[in-house]
């Protein structure tokens, strides 16, 4: 009888924390969604005029948007009046606000935009310390947004590992120049067991309990091609720790 009672208590302790944490996720998502935006390109004469390239989130005074460097359009055509576009809201009610590149860090794949005509609710950044492996986290963005539209989607999981940004390869022919540069000074990133998709780049990775941003979704492990991410997702996603974002913000005197 004593053994059965002990087993019951053990099971309650084992499963109560995850369930309670996931219950809090609903409240956290509702709190952070107003600060989640899409990032893309606007071309007045284009067909379509607006193209969604990734996700982002608002920080600071409500005018700054964080995303990945690789999401930002690199060559805006002045003759076509192209501009960086930030998409706010969701569905048919979504609006476009133009932005300019305020700061960037290509090495850590980070970029900060400044909205030209609007302020939005902002997220809070976590401290620089790494969250422990096994911590419950979530990220919200626009996976495959070009197809599914501007409807924020949330994925949850745990921090599976804290690992160097360089992913080992089986064949030396897979190593490129970017990899070689990073091999000189690799930095640690979060590896997650949640699956990101094209469009999730730049999404805020946040603590389920507090909603504080602990990282920025950067990439998903690809086995063959980008198309394979949709057809056969690996379930392995990476995120840049927030401490690198803090460094970039301080360098450009951006208050957060």
Rosetta blueprint (number, residue, H / E / L):
1 X L
2 X H
3 X H
4 X H
5 X H
6 X H
7 X H
8 X H
9 X H
10 X H
11 X H
12 X H
13 X H
14 X H
15 X H
16 X H
17 X H
18 X H
19 X H
20 X H
21 X H
22 X H
23 X H
24 X H
25 X H
26 X H
27 X H
28 X H
29 X H
30 X H
31 X H
32 X H
33 X H
34 X H
35 X H
36 X E
37 X E
38 X E
39 X E
40 X E
41 X E
42 X E
43 X L
44 X L
45 X L
46 X L
47 X L
48 X L
49 X L
50 X E
51 X E
52 X E
53 X E
54 X E
55 X E
56 X E
57 X E
58 X E
59 X E
60 X L
61 X L
62 X L
63 X L
64 X E
65 X E
66 X E
67 X E
68 X L
69 X H
70 X H
71 X H
72 X L
73 X L
74 X L
75 X L
76 X L
77 X L
78 X H
79 X H
80 X H
81 X L
82 X L
83 X E
84 X E
85 X E
86 X E
87 X E
88 X E
89 X L
90 X L
91 X H
92 X H
93 X H
94 X L
95 X E
96 X E
97 X E
98 X E
99 X E
100 X E
101 X E
102 X E
103 X E
104 X E
105 X E
106 X L
107 X L
108 X L
109 X L
110 X E
111 X E
112 X E
113 X E
114 X E
115 X E
116 X L
117 X L
118 X L
119 X L
120 X L
121 X L
122 X L
123 X L
124 X L
125 X E
126 X L
127 X L
128 X L
129 X L
130 X L
131 X L
132 X L
133 X L
134 X L
135 X L
136 X E
137 X E
138 X E
139 X E
140 X E
141 X E
142 X L
143 X L
144 X L
145 X H
146 X H
147 X H
148 X H
149 X L
150 X L
151 X L
152 X L
153 X E
154 X E
155 X E
156 X E
157 X E
158 X E
159 X E
160 X E
161 X E
162 X E
163 X E
164 X E
165 X L
166 X L
167 X L
168 X L
169 X L
170 X L
171 X L
172 X H
173 X H
174 X H
175 X L
176 X L
177 X H
178 X H
179 X H
180 X H
181 X H
182 X H
183 X H
184 X H
185 X L
186 X L
187 X L
188 X E
189 X E
190 X E
191 X E
192 X E
193 X L
194 X L
195 X L
196 X L
197 X L
198 X L
199 X L
200 X L
201 X L
202 X L
203 X L
204 X E
205 X E
206 X E
207 X E
208 X L
209 X L
210 X L
211 X L
212 X L
213 X E
214 X E
215 X E
216 X E
217 X E
218 X E
219 X E
220 X E
221 X L
222 X L
223 X L
224 X L
225 X L
226 X H
227 X H
228 X H
229 X H
230 X H
231 X H
232 X L
233 X L
234 X L
235 X L
236 X L
237 X E
238 X E
239 X E
240 X E
241 X E
242 X H
243 X H
244 X H
245 X H
246 X H
247 X H
248 X H
249 X H
250 X H
251 X H
252 X L
253 X L
254 X L
255 X L
256 X L
